[in-house]
Amino acid sequence: MMRSINKENFEFGRKTTVESPCAVISKSISRLRLFCGAAFVLLLGAVQAQGADFRVKPSLAISEEYTDNVFESNLNKKSDYITRLQPGLALKYNAPLWDWDLGYAFDYRYYARGNRNDDTTHNINAKGLVKIIDEVLFLELSDVYKRVSLDVTRDNTNESLYSNQSDQNVGTVSPYLVLHPTARLTLKTGYRYINTWYKDPQAVDKQDHIGFINSSYELSSKLFLTGDYTFTREIPLKNSSFYRHEAYLGPRYEYADKSFIYARGGIIASNYDNGTDYFNPSWNAGITHAFDSMTADLSAGMKYSDDPLGNSTLDTSYNISLTRNLQRGSLTLRGSYTEFLDANTDRLKNKRYSGGFTGAYELVLDLRASLGVTYEKYEDLQRNGTTDKYYVDCGLNYNFGKELTVGLTYKYIDYSSAEIATDNYQVNRVILEVKKSF
C-alpha cells in the first residue's frame, strides 16, 4: 500500500526520456501557479489586515554574450552569440499572521549561430510563513527551482550556462512548534516534507519525510548549548529507500560583539531497505571573529552532500575566509579543502583544493568594479587523475538611477589535466547586460 502511495506522489515530478520544452515549461509554471495561487487566496482574505505591507516589483534583464567555446571542449571549439531575456517578478507581503516572499525570473537563451538549441529555464525562490498560533505554531512553505551541478565535487553553475547541470525543483512543507518549557530552554519540533525533482534523467528524484527537534539552552547570556535530532525517511525514485537518524550536541559561545565560537558532534545512522546499515560520525566547528574593519571565519565539518545522482556522499571540509571592508568597497580572501567519501563503501572518491579572492570597489559615483580569481585542484581517485582549474570573473557595473543598471562582465575558465582528456579546455565569455526594475 505504501509503495502505491509513493508512486502517485511522484507523478507530479516524474521524468521521461523524451519531454518537449513546452511540457517542461508548463510543469514549472504549474508549480509556480500552485504556490502563488495559495498565497493569493490568503492575500485576498487579508488585504485589509492591519499593519500589512504588500509590495510588487517587476523587472527585465536583457543581455548579449559572446563565447569563443560554446561546447566547452577543445575537440569541437566553436564560438557563438547568446541573447538572454529574463523577465522577473518580486513579491513581498508581510502581515501579523503570515509572510510571503516570491522571487521569479524566466530565463530564455537564444544561440545566434545555432550551435545549440534555444534554451529556457526558470529561477524561483518562493517562501511563505503562516503564523497559525502566534509565537507557537507555524507552517513554512517553500519552492525553489534553479539549475544545479550534477557533480557535487564541482559547482560550475557560475562559469557555464549548461555544462553538467540539471534543472532542479525542491518543494517543502513544514508545520512546526516553538516551545519554551523554561525561561532558558527553547525547543523547535515538527515535520518537514521535501519533494526533489530533476529534469535530467541521470539524476534521482526523491521524497523526504522528516521529523525533527532542535533545542537551545541558555547557560549564560553568552553561552548556549544546542542539541538536534532528525529522523528521515527518504524514498528515491531509483535506488533503495532508507531511514536515517542524526543526533548532534555542542556549545556556542559569543565571546565578543559579532564574534563567536561553536562546536557540535554527533552520529548518523542509515538503515536501507535492502538490508545494509551504515554508521558514521558527524561534526562541525568554527569561529567567527570581528575586527574593527575585518572579519575572519574558520570552519570545518563532516556532513552528507545532496548528491543529484543519488550517491551516498559524505564530505569533510575545512574553510577559511578573511573579509576586509574598505571605504568604498570590500575584499575577501578564501581557501578550502574538501574530501568526498562514498559512505556505502567507506572509500575516498575525490579531493578538492580551492583558493582565491573576490573584491568590489566603487571607482566613481555609481560606477562599481569587481574582480574575482579562483584556483581549484581536483583529485579524482576513481580515475587516478588530477585537474587544475583557473577561473577569472571581473566586470563593471553602472547605475543610471531609477533602478536602471548596465553591466559589462568578462569570464575566463581554464581546465587542464594530464590524465583526463575531457578536462582540457579554455573559455572566454564577454557579457553586456541591461537591467531595469519597475
Secondary structure as UniProt FT lines:
FT   HELIX           2..10
FT   HELIX           11..13
FT   HELIX           21..46
FT   TURN            47..48
FT   TURN            50..51
FT   STRAND          53..67
FT   TURN            70..71
FT   STRAND          80..94
FT   STRAND          98..111
FT   TURN            112..113
FT   STRAND          119..133
FT   TURN            134..136
FT   STRAND          137..149
FT   TURN            152..153
FT   TURN            157..159
FT   TURN            163..164
FT   STRAND          165..179
FT   STRAND          185..198
FT   TURN            201..202
FT   STRAND          206..218
FT   STRAND          223..236
FT   STRAND          242..256
FT   TURN            257..258
FT   STRAND          259..272
FT   TURN            273..274
FT   STRAND          277..290
FT   STRAND          294..304
FT   TURN            308..309
FT   STRAND          313..326
FT   TURN            327..328
FT   STRAND          329..342
FT   TURN            343..346
FT   STRAND          347..364
FT   TURN            365..366
FT   STRAND          367..380
FT   TURN            381..384
FT   STRAND          385..401
FT   TURN            402..403
FT   STRAND          404..416
FT   TURN            421..422
FT   STRAND          425..437
//
